[in-house]
Amino acid sequence: MNLATAFTTSPEEDVVLLLAAAPGIATLTGLIAIDPHTLTPSARIDYLAALERQTSWLQAAMQRAIVAVAGIEATSAEGPFGGVDESEREDVSSALRLSAGTAQMRIDVARTLVNHLPQTCSALATGEISPAHATVIAKETASAIRDGLSEFAVFSIEERAISYAEFHTPSQVAQQVRTAIAKFAPETFEEVVEKARDSRRVSCYNDIDGMSTVVAILPAEDAQTVMKAIEAFIVKSDRLDLQKAGDEMTKKDSRSANGAADQIAKKDSRSANGAADQIAEKDSRSADMKRADALTAIAGFALASKVDEVALHRRPITINVTIDLPTLLGLSENPGQLAGYGAIPASVARALASDGQWRRFITDPQTGVLLDYGRQMYEPPQGLIDFLIARDRTCRFPGCRRSAALSDLDHAQSWDDGGTTSLDNLGALCRRHHLLKTHGGWSIESRADGSCTWTSPLGKIYQTPARSILEGS
C-alpha cells in the first residue's frame, strides 16, 4: 500500500495508519509532515509511539553501520602499547562524538546483535522492541555467548526476551534474560557469582561541601538486608511521629487517649491523614534523604550497643527467597529468586532457605503463576497479604518496580463501590500509582493471577501480565 495515497484529511487518522505501517523512509516522511501540537491528546500518544518505532528502525541500521566501521570481530593489539579495537574505537568515538569507553560499548553491543542475535535485530528493525530493549538483551547475553552458550540456548533466550519486552521495561527484560541464562548455564552462573562475592567491599570517598560518599559493594542478599533494615527504620520512625502527632492532637483537644481516634474521625472529620499532613509539613526530606539519615542512625545505634548484645550472622529483617522444590532438594540447579534483586545461584538460594522460615506456595507447573496459598482457611488477612506480596512482588503499574512489600494493597474496585477483599480484586500499588488510580483518572481491571489492564484518562490501554514466581519481576 502506498502511504501517500492512503492518507486521509484527518491528521489523527493519518497517525493511526502510520503507527501500524512498517517503519521506513515513507512512514518517517509522513510522520515528520505532521505537527504533533495540532493533534488531539490521544493522537499525540500514538504519534510518540510511531516515532519510537522509527527510532528502532534507524538504530537497527546504526548497528550494521557500526559493525561495518569496526569490523565483524575485534582486532588484535598491535605492538606492546596497542589495545583491542584501538583504531576502530577512535573512528567510532570521533564520528559520533563519544568517549572512547562509550564507543567501545557501542561496538560490543553492535557486534553481539549482528553476529549472534538475528531475532533481536529483526525485532528492532520492525519496531517491535526499542533500542534500549535491544541493548540490554545484547549486554546480558554477551558474556554467556563468549563462554560458549549453545546456539539453541541463545535462540530460546532471545525469543523469550523479545516476547517479554512487549509489556516490560528494559531493566525488567534484563532481569528476565539473566534468569534465563542462569537456567541454561547454572554452572557458569554459579562460578561468576562466587567470584564476584570476593569483590565485596565498603569504601568512603571525601567530597566537597562537607560531604562524603560511602559505597558498599555487597552480595545481593546482604544488600537486600541492608535496604530492608533502612526501610523498616523509616517506617518505624514515621509511625512514632504519627503517634506523637496524634498524642499532641489529643492533648490539645482535651480528649482521652482511648476515645481520641473515634472522636477525630467521627466528630471532627479528622483522620490519620491529617496527622500525616502535619508531619509532612515538618518533615520535608526526600525519600533518599530519609534513607541516608536512617543508615546513619542504624550505624549509630550499633556503635552505642554493647558488643555482647550483637548476635552475629542473624537476620532480624526478612528477605524473601523463592526456590522450586527440585532445586531445594538438590535434584535440579535452577536459579532462585531474591525479592528486590532477581536470579541468584541455586546453592545461594539453598543456603538462605536452610535458615529461613517457610511458607508454602503452589504454582502452575507450566507458567510458574501462583495458584493457591496452600492453607485451608477462609481468606485469613495475613495469609492473603503474604500471598499478594509474593504474587505481585512489585507495584502493578506498567514499568514500576517499587517493592510490593513497601506498597499499598489496593482494591481495584473500591470497597465503597462493592469491591471484595479477594485475590481478583486486590493488588500491590505503590503510593504514587495508588493516588494516580484514585485521583488521577486511571482505572484498573484486576484478575486473580495478578495480571491487570490499565486504562489512562485518554483511553489508552496498557497490560500488566501475570508474573511467574520463578522469573525476574
Residue pairs with C-beta under 8 A, 6 or more apart in sequence:
2 26
3 17
3 18
3 21
3 26
3 27
3 30
4 26
4 30
6 17
7 14
7 17
7 30
8 14
8 17
11 34
11 38
11 39
11 43
12 39
12 40
12 42
12 43
14 30
14 34
15 31
15 34
15 39
15 43
15 46
15 47
15 50
16 43
16 46
18 27
18 30
18 31
18 50
19 46
19 47
19 49
19 50
19 53
21 27
21 30
22 126
23 53
23 54
23 56
23 57
23 125
23 126
23 127
24 57
27 50
27 54
28 54
28 57
31 47
31 50
31 51
31 54
34 47
36 44
36 47
36 48
39 47
41 458
42 458
42 459
42 460
45 458
45 460
52 127
52 130
53 127
54 127
55 130
55 131
56 124
56 125
56 126
56 127
56 128
56 129
56 130
56 131
56 134
57 124
57 125
57 126
57 127
59 124
59 131
59 134
60 121
60 124
60 125
60 134
61 125
62 110
63 109
63 110
63 113
63 114
63 121
63 124
63 134
64 110
64 114
66 92
66 106
66 107
66 110
67 107
67 110
67 111
67 114
67 115
69 88
69 91
69 92
69 95
70 85
70 88
70 89
70 91
70 92
70 107
70 110
70 111
71 88
72 111
72 114
72 115
73 111
74 84
74 85
74 111
75 84
75 85
75 86
75 87
75 88
76 84
77 83
77 84
77 86
78 86
85 104
85 107
88 107
89 100
89 103
89 104
89 107
90 100
90 103
92 98
92 103
92 106
92 107
93 99
93 100
93 102
93 103
96 103
96 106
98 106
108 138
108 142
109 135
109 138
109 139
109 142
112 138
112 139
112 141
112 142
112 145
113 120
113 121
113 124
113 134
113 138
114 121
116 141
116 145
116 154
117 137
117 138
117 141
117 154
117 158
119 155
119 158
119 159
119 162
120 129
120 134
120 137
120 138
120 158
120 161
120 162
121 134
123 129
123 134
123 162
123 165
124 131
124 134
128 162
128 165
128 166
129 137
129 162
129 165
130 165
130 170
132 170
133 161
133 165
133 170
133 173
135 170
136 170
136 171
136 173
136 174
136 177
137 158
137 161
137 162
137 173
137 174
137 177
139 174
140 174
140 177
140 178
140 181
141 149
141 154
141 157
141 158
141 177
141 181
143 192
144 153
144 154
144 181
144 184
144 185
144 188
145 154
147 185
147 188
149 181
149 184
149 185
150 184
153 184
153 185
156 180
156 184
157 177
157 180
157 181
157 184
160 176
160 180
161 173
161 176
161 177
161 180
164 172
164 173
164 176
165 173
167 398
167 463
167 464
167 465
168 176
168 399
169 399
169 401
171 401
172 399
172 401
172 472
172 473
175 342
175 343
175 472
175 473
176 471
176 472
178 342
178 343
178 472
179 335
179 337
179 342
179 343
179 470
179 471
179 472
181 189
182 189
182 334
182 335
182 343
182 345
183 334
183 335
186 333
186 334
186 335
186 345
186 346
187 333
189 335
189 343
189 345
190 333
190 345
190 346
190 347
193 344
193 345
193 348
194 345
197 219
199 217
200 217
200 218
200 219
200 222
201 216
201 217
202 214
202 215
202 216
202 217
203 214
203 215
203 217
204 212
204 213
204 214
204 215
205 212
205 213
205 215
206 212
207 213
216 223
216 226
218 226
219 348
220 338
220 341
220 342
220 344
221 319
221 321
221 338
221 341
221 344
221 348
221 352
223 341
224 319
224 338
224 339
224 340
224 341
225 315
225 317
225 319
226 295
227 340
228 317
228 318
228 319
229 298
229 316
229 317
230 291
230 294
230 295
230 298
231 291
231 294
231 406
232 317
233 294
233 297
233 298
234 290
234 291
234 294
237 294
238 279
241 279
241 283
242 272
242 275
242 276
242 279
245 275
245 276
245 278
245 279
246 260
246 261
246 264
246 272
246 275
247 257
249 260
249 264
249 270
249 274
249 275
250 256
250 257
250 260
253 260
253 263
253 268
255 263
255 264
264 270
264 271
264 274
265 271
285 293
302 310
315 355
319 338
319 339
319 340
319 352
320 338
320 339
320 389
320 390
320 405
321 336
321 337
321 338
321 339
321 344
321 349
321 352
321 353
321 356
322 336
322 337
322 339
322 349
322 361
322 390
322 469
322 470
323 334
323 336
323 337
323 346
323 349
323 350
323 353
324 332
324 334
324 470
326 332
326 334
327 333
327 334
327 336
327 346
327 349
327 350
328 349
328 350
328 353
330 350
332 346
333 346
334 346
334 470
335 343
335 344
335 345
335 346
335 349
336 343
336 344
336 345
336 346
336 348
336 349
336 350
336 352
336 353
337 343
337 344
337 349
337 469
337 470
337 471
337 472
338 344
338 349
338 352
339 393
339 403
339 405
340 403
342 472
342 473
343 472
359 374
359 386
359 390
360 373
360 374
360 375
361 370
361 372
361 373
361 374
361 387
361 390
361 469
362 370
362 371
362 372
362 373
362 374
363 369
363 370
363 371
363 468
363 469
363 470
364 371
367 466
367 468
368 468
368 469
368 470
368 471
369 449
369 450
369 466
369 467
369 468
369 469
370 387
370 390
370 391
370 449
370 450
370 469
373 383
373 384
373 386
373 387
375 383
377 383
379 421
379 422
384 421
384 423
384 426
385 409
387 423
388 404
388 409
388 423
388 426
388 427
388 428
389 404
389 405
389 428
390 469
391 423
391 449
391 450
391 467
391 469
392 404
392 427
392 428
392 450
392 467
393 403
393 404
393 428
393 467
393 473
394 400
394 401
394 402
394 403
394 404
394 407
394 428
394 473
395 401
395 402
395 404
395 407
395 428
395 429
395 430
395 433
396 427
396 428
396 429
396 433
396 444
396 446
396 450
396 452
396 464
397 429
397 430
397 433
397 436
397 454
397 464
398 454
398 462
398 463
398 464
400 430
400 433
401 473
402 430
404 428
406 430
407 428
407 429
407 430
407 431
407 434
408 428
408 429
408 430
408 431
408 434
409 426
409 427
409 428
410 426
410 427
410 428
410 429
410 434
410 437
411 419
411 420
411 421
411 425
411 426
412 419
412 425
412 426
412 427
412 444
412 445
412 446
412 452
413 419
413 420
413 425
413 446
415 421
419 425
422 448
423 448
424 446
424 447
424 448
425 446
426 446
427 444
427 446
427 450
427 452
429 437
433 442
436 442
437 443
437 444
440 457
441 456
441 457
442 454
442 455
442 456
442 457
443 454
443 455
444 452
444 453
444 454
444 455
445 452
445 453
445 455
446 452
447 466
449 466
450 466
450 467
451 463
451 464
451 465
451 466
452 463
452 464
453 461
453 462
453 463
453 464
454 461
454 462
454 463
454 464
455 461
455 462
456 462
467 473
